[in-house]
Structure formats: C-alpha cells, structure tokens
C-alpha cells in the first residue's frame, strides 16, 4: 500500500487526532472510513448542517408521521367510508333483487297453475268430444249391421276401450 499525505490546517489535524482517539482507530484508517462513508451514503460533508443525526432522524420521523396522518385523513378515511357505503348499497341491491326474484317466481308459479288449468280444461273438452265420437261410431255400426253379423260393433267397442 502506497502512503500519501494530505495538507490540512493544524486545528483540523488536532480534531482528527481527537476523533481517532475517541474511536480507537488510527487517523489514517479513520480518514479512509470517512471517505467510504461519504461515498456510500452520498452525504456531502461540506454542505452538512452541524446537527446531531439523532435529532435529524426525530425531525424526519415527525414529518413522516405528519405525512401519514394527512394521508389517513385525506385518503384512507374517505376511502373506508366510501367502501362502507358501497357495501351497504350492494347489500340493499341484493335484498331488493332477492325480493324481485321471489315476486317473479310467485308470478311464474301462478302463470303455470293458470296454464295447467286451461290445458286440463281443454283436455276434458277433447275427451268428451272423443267419447261422443265413439258413441257415434258405435251407433253407425249398429245401423250398418243391425244383427252384428260382421262384428263391426264389437270391433269398434274393443278399439275404443
């Protein structure tokens, strides 16, 4: 490793020695660590404010908490309220739809019962007409074959039974 020298004011050299003694590190190693720290964090020591980092973190923490409270007030609470209202509207619509569906089912059942009665009534009418036609055929057979020699009357009766 090649050693290099840097020129700094005597006051800063004394400060560097004090800091290196506090941390228990040779000041050459301390300067290397400082360089790596500034490079890694992106902190510019020339522009650094002479504040304790813990104080800066507390201030930043207060800003973050304040920001989160504003987000909660302006976005999250209204969103929660809107979601609650939407959920209630959905429940109401489902309830109304359920009532509507029940009404439709009742009406369909009524319509089906009415239709069944009409069909049954028409079938009864047809059955009566068929019975009259059967009687008419048998009477015709009686007239055609008075003594029932051809057996037409019995044949018709067996067909209709």
C-alpha positions as CSV (number, residue, x, y, z in Angstrom):
1,X,0.0,0.0,0.0
2,X,1.4,3.3,-1.1
3,X,1.1,6.1,1.6
4,X,0.0,9.6,0.6
5,X,0.0,12.8,2.6
6,X,-2.7,15.4,2.7
7,X,-2.4,19.0,3.8
8,X,-4.9,20.2,6.4
9,X,-4.9,23.1,8.9
10,X,-3.4,22.3,12.3
11,X,-6.8,22.8,14.0
12,X,-8.4,20.2,11.9
13,X,-5.5,17.9,12.3
14,X,-5.9,18.1,16.1
15,X,-9.6,17.4,15.7
16,X,-8.8,14.4,13.6
17,X,-6.5,13.1,16.2
18,X,-9.1,13.6,19.0
19,X,-11.7,11.8,16.9
20,X,-9.4,8.9,16.1
21,X,-8.6,8.6,19.8
22,X,-12.3,8.5,20.8
23,X,-13.0,5.8,18.3
24,X,-9.7,4.0,19.0
25,X,-8.7,3.9,15.3
26,X,-5.6,5.3,13.7
27,X,-6.4,8.6,12.0
28,X,-5.3,7.2,8.6
29,X,-7.9,4.4,8.9
30,X,-10.4,6.9,10.2
31,X,-10.0,9.1,7.1
32,X,-10.4,6.1,4.8
33,X,-13.5,5.1,6.7
34,X,-14.8,8.7,6.3
35,X,-14.2,8.6,2.6
36,X,-16.0,5.3,2.2
37,X,-18.9,6.5,4.4
38,X,-19.4,9.7,2.4
39,X,-19.2,7.7,-0.9
40,X,-21.7,5.1,0.3
41,X,-24.2,7.5,1.9
42,X,-23.9,10.3,-0.7
43,X,-23.5,12.8,2.2
44,X,-21.6,15.9,1.2
45,X,-19.7,17.0,4.4
46,X,-19.1,20.5,3.0
47,X,-22.9,21.1,3.0
48,X,-23.6,19.2,6.2
49,X,-25.6,21.1,8.9
50,X,-24.0,20.9,12.3
51,X,-26.8,18.8,13.8
52,X,-26.9,15.6,15.6
53,X,-28.1,12.8,13.3
54,X,-30.5,11.5,16.0
55,X,-32.1,15.0,16.1
56,X,-32.4,14.9,12.3
57,X,-34.0,11.4,12.4
58,X,-36.5,12.6,15.0
59,X,-37.4,15.6,12.8
60,X,-37.8,13.3,9.8
61,X,-39.8,10.9,11.9
62,X,-42.2,13.7,12.9
63,X,-42.5,14.7,9.2
64,X,-43.3,11.1,8.2
65,X,-45.9,10.7,11.0
66,X,-47.4,14.0,10.0
67,X,-47.5,12.9,6.3
68,X,-49.1,9.6,7.2
69,X,-51.8,11.4,9.3
70,X,-52.6,13.6,6.4
71,X,-52.8,10.6,4.1
72,X,-55.1,8.9,6.6
73,X,-57.3,11.9,6.9
74,X,-57.5,12.8,3.2
75,X,-57.4,9.4,1.6
76,X,-57.8,6.4,3.8
77,X,-60.7,7.5,5.9
78,X,-62.8,8.8,2.9
79,X,-61.9,5.6,1.1
80,X,-63.0,3.5,4.0
81,X,-66.2,5.5,4.3
82,X,-66.9,5.1,0.5
83,X,-66.2,1.3,0.8
84,X,-68.6,1.0,3.7
85,X,-71.3,3.0,1.8
86,X,-70.7,0.9,-1.3
87,X,-71.0,-2.3,0.7
88,X,-74.3,-1.2,2.2
89,X,-75.6,-0.2,-1.2
90,X,-74.7,-3.7,-2.5
91,X,-76.5,-5.4,0.4
92,X,-79.6,-3.2,-0.3
93,X,-79.5,-4.0,-4.0
94,X,-79.1,-7.8,-3.3
95,X,-82.0,-7.6,-0.9
96,X,-84.2,-5.8,-3.5
97,X,-83.1,-8.2,-6.2
98,X,-83.9,-11.1,-3.9
99,X,-87.4,-9.7,-3.3
100,X,-87.8,-9.1,-7.1
101,X,-86.8,-12.7,-7.8
102,X,-89.2,-14.0,-5.2
103,X,-92.0,-12.0,-6.9
104,X,-91.1,-13.3,-10.3
105,X,-91.1,-16.9,-9.1
106,X,-94.5,-16.4,-7.5
107,X,-95.8,-14.9,-10.7
108,X,-94.3,-17.7,-12.8
109,X,-95.9,-20.3,-10.5
110,X,-99.3,-18.5,-10.8
111,X,-99.0,-18.4,-14.6
112,X,-98.0,-22.0,-14.7
113,X,-101.0,-23.0,-12.5
114,X,-103.3,-21.0,-14.7
115,X,-101.9,-22.5,-17.8
116,X,-102.2,-26.0,-16.3
117,X,-105.9,-25.4,-15.5
118,X,-106.5,-24.2,-19.1
119,X,-104.8,-27.2,-20.6
120,X,-106.7,-29.6,-18.3
121,X,-110.0,-27.9,-19.2
122,X,-109.2,-28.2,-22.9
123,X,-108.2,-31.9,-22.5
124,X,-111.5,-32.5,-20.7
125,X,-113.4,-31.0,-23.6
126,X,-111.4,-33.1,-26.1
127,X,-112.1,-36.2,-24.0
128,X,-115.9,-35.5,-24.1
129,X,-115.8,-34.9,-27.8
130,X,-113.9,-38.2,-28.3
131,X,-116.5,-40.1,-26.2
132,X,-119.3,-38.6,-28.3
133,X,-117.5,-39.6,-31.5
134,X,-117.0,-43.1,-30.2
135,X,-120.7,-43.4,-29.4
136,X,-121.5,-42.0,-32.8
137,X,-119.3,-44.6,-34.5
138,X,-120.9,-47.4,-32.5
139,X,-124.4,-46.1,-33.4
140,X,-123.3,-46.0,-37.1
141,X,-122.0,-49.6,-36.8
142,X,-125.4,-50.7,-35.3
143,X,-127.2,-49.1,-38.2
144,X,-124.9,-50.6,-40.8
145,X,-125.0,-54.1,-39.3
146,X,-128.3,-54.4,-37.4
147,X,-127.8,-58.1,-36.5
148,X,-124.0,-57.6,-35.9
149,X,-123.1,-60.3,-38.4
150,X,-119.9,-58.7,-39.5
151,X,-118.8,-58.0,-35.9
152,X,-118.1,-54.3,-36.6
153,X,-119.9,-53.1,-33.5
154,X,-117.8,-55.3,-31.2
155,X,-114.6,-54.4,-33.1
156,X,-115.3,-50.7,-32.6
157,X,-116.0,-51.2,-28.9
158,X,-112.8,-53.1,-28.4
159,X,-110.8,-50.4,-30.2
160,X,-112.3,-47.6,-28.1
161,X,-111.9,-49.3,-24.7
